[in-house]
Amino acid sequence: MGFGQAISACFTNYFDFKTRASRSEYWYFALFMVIAGVASAIIDLIVFGAKENIGPINGVFSLATIIPSISVSVRRLHDIGRTGWFLLLGLIPIVGWIVLIYWACQPSTPAPNQYGPSPA
């Protein structure tokens, strides 16, 4: 799956918390979030001079992408055979983040699992 396809798939599956997301879909969407987040912060800095807090453009971008971010993260966990509730490990500083990053790097389960067939 390419960069554009991954972004399109994440926004198409905006409220899909039941299926699976491939490793490339997850990481391309993470890359998109970083690039777009930095770009919106720079625009806020140029237009509004917002240096300390989140500016309005970055805030709107963050609000608009929080659901797809959670959705693709849950679907990525489903792809390796874990429940989406494991995403709550992110609330544990450092250790939880390391575990989630490790799991996000794992290859897909090749066979169908309880969350559906293997993603394309």
C-alpha positions as CSV (number, residue, x, y, z in Angstrom):
1,M,0.0,0.0,0.0
2,G,1.4,3.4,-1.0
3,F,1.3,6.7,0.9
4,G,-1.8,8.1,-0.9
5,Q,-3.6,4.8,-0.6
6,A,-2.9,4.6,3.1
7,I,-4.2,8.1,3.8
8,S,-7.3,7.5,1.7
9,A,-7.9,4.1,3.5
10,C,-7.6,5.7,6.9
11,F,-10.1,8.4,6.1
12,T,-12.4,6.0,4.3
13,N,-12.4,3.7,7.4
14,Y,-12.9,6.7,9.7
15,F,-15.2,4.8,12.2
16,D,-14.1,1.3,11.4
17,F,-12.8,-0.3,14.7
18,K,-13.5,-3.9,13.7
19,T,-11.3,-4.9,10.8
20,R,-7.5,-4.9,10.3
21,A,-4.9,-2.4,9.0
22,S,-1.6,-3.4,7.4
23,R,1.7,-2.3,8.7
24,S,2.3,0.0,5.8
25,E,-1.2,1.6,6.2
26,Y,-0.4,2.4,9.8
27,W,3.1,3.8,9.3
28,Y,2.2,5.9,6.2
29,F,-0.7,7.4,8.2
30,A,1.7,8.1,11.1
31,L,4.1,9.8,8.6
32,F,1.2,11.9,7.2
33,M,0.2,12.9,10.8
34,V,3.7,14.1,11.5
35,I,4.1,16.0,8.2
36,A,0.7,17.6,8.4
37,G,1.1,18.4,12.1
38,V,4.4,20.2,11.5
39,A,2.9,22.0,8.5
40,S,-0.1,23.2,10.4
41,A,2.1,24.4,13.3
42,I,4.3,26.3,10.9
43,I,1.2,27.9,9.3
44,D,-0.1,28.8,12.8
45,L,3.3,30.4,13.6
46,I,3.3,32.4,10.4
47,V,-0.3,33.5,10.4
48,F,-1.2,33.9,14.1
49,G,2.2,34.0,15.8
50,A,1.1,31.2,18.1
51,K,4.4,30.1,19.6
52,E,3.5,28.6,23.0
53,N,0.1,27.0,22.6
54,I,-1.6,25.0,19.9
55,G,-2.8,27.5,17.3
56,P,-6.3,27.3,15.7
57,I,-5.2,25.6,12.5
58,N,-3.2,22.9,14.3
59,G,-6.1,22.5,16.8
60,V,-8.7,22.0,14.1
61,F,-6.3,19.5,12.3
62,S,-5.8,17.6,15.6
63,L,-9.5,17.4,16.3
64,A,-10.3,16.3,12.7
65,T,-7.7,13.5,12.8
66,I,-8.0,12.1,16.3
67,I,-10.7,9.5,15.4
68,P,-8.9,8.2,12.3
69,S,-5.7,8.0,14.3
70,I,-7.4,5.9,17.0
71,S,-9.2,3.8,14.4
72,V,-6.0,2.9,12.5
73,S,-4.2,2.1,15.7
74,V,-7.0,-0.2,16.9
75,R,-7.1,-1.9,13.4
76,R,-3.3,-2.3,13.5
77,L,-3.6,-4.1,16.9
78,H,-6.3,-6.3,15.4
79,D,-3.9,-7.2,12.5
80,I,-1.5,-8.8,14.9
81,G,-4.3,-10.6,16.8
82,R,-4.6,-8.2,19.8
83,T,-7.7,-6.4,21.0
84,G,-7.9,-2.7,20.5
85,W,-8.2,-2.2,24.2
86,F,-4.4,-2.6,24.4
87,L,-4.2,0.9,22.9
88,L,-4.8,2.0,26.5
89,L,-1.2,1.0,27.2
90,G,-0.3,4.3,25.7
91,L,-1.5,5.9,29.0
92,I,1.5,4.3,30.7
93,P,4.5,6.6,30.1
94,I,7.6,5.1,28.3
95,V,6.9,1.4,28.9
96,G,3.4,1.5,27.3
97,W,4.7,3.5,24.4
98,I,7.6,1.1,23.8
99,V,5.2,-1.9,23.8
100,L,2.8,-0.3,21.4
101,I,5.6,0.8,19.0
102,Y,7.0,-2.8,19.1
103,W,3.6,-4.2,18.3
104,A,3.0,-1.7,15.5
105,C,6.3,-2.9,13.9
106,Q,5.3,-6.6,14.0
107,P,4.3,-8.3,10.7
108,S,0.7,-9.0,9.9
109,T,-0.8,-12.3,10.9
110,P,-1.0,-14.0,7.5
111,A,-4.1,-16.0,8.1
112,P,-7.5,-14.7,8.8
113,N,-8.1,-14.1,12.5
114,Q,-11.0,-13.1,14.7
115,Y,-11.0,-9.6,13.2
116,G,-11.2,-10.6,9.6
117,P,-9.0,-11.6,6.6
118,S,-5.5,-10.4,6.2
119,P,-5.4,-6.8,4.8
120,A,-4.2,-6.3,1.2
